[in-house]
Amino acid sequence: MREFTAVFKQADGWWIGWVEELPGANAQERTLDEARESLQEAVRDILQANRELASVSVSGEPG
C-alpha cells in the first residue's frame, strides 16, 4: 500500500488536514483525532473513485 503524508493545522478552533500528494483529500474537524479519521476516509474514497475511473477508462465499462 502506498503511504501519504498528512498535514494538520489548527485554525480558529478547527483542525484542518490534507494530503499534498492527493488533491481533494482534506478534512476539517473540531478535534485532531476526528480530523485524522475524516482524512483517512477521504483518502480511501478518492483512491476508490480513482480506481473505478481507471477501470472504466481501460475497459470502457464501469467497475
N, C-alpha and C positions, 0 to 999 in steps of 0.2 A: 504494500500500500504506500502511496506517495505521502510524504509529510509536507505540511504547510506551516508557515509561521503566522501565528495570530498576534495581532497588535491590539492592545487595550488602552483606553484613555478615559479618565474621569472628567466629566464636564457638566456643570450645573446640576449636580446630584445624580447624574446618569452615568452608566458605564457604556462606552461605545467600543465595539470591537470590529475588526475587519481582517481579511486575509489579502495581502497585497498581490499575491500570485493568482488570485481567483476573483476577477471583477464581479461585483454583485454580492459577494459573500460579506455580509455585515450584520450587526446586531446592536440593539440598544435596550438596556435593561437597568433596573434600579440597583441590582447587586452584581458584583463581579461573577459570582457563581452562575447566576441566571444568564448573564451575557455570554459566558463560556458555553453553556448548554445551547442557547439560541444560535450561537455562531456555528457550533458543531452541526446542528440541524440544517442551517443554511448551506453549509459546505456539502453535506450529504445530498440535499435537494438539488443543488446546482450540478454536482457530479452526475447524479442520476439523469437529470434533464439533458446534460451534455452527451451521456452515453446513448440515450434514446435518439437524440438528434443525429448523432454519428451513425447509428444503426439505420435510420431512415435514409440518410444521405448515401450510404453504401449499398443498401438493398433496394431502396426505392419504396419500401413498405415499412409501416410502423412496427416497432418492437421486435 
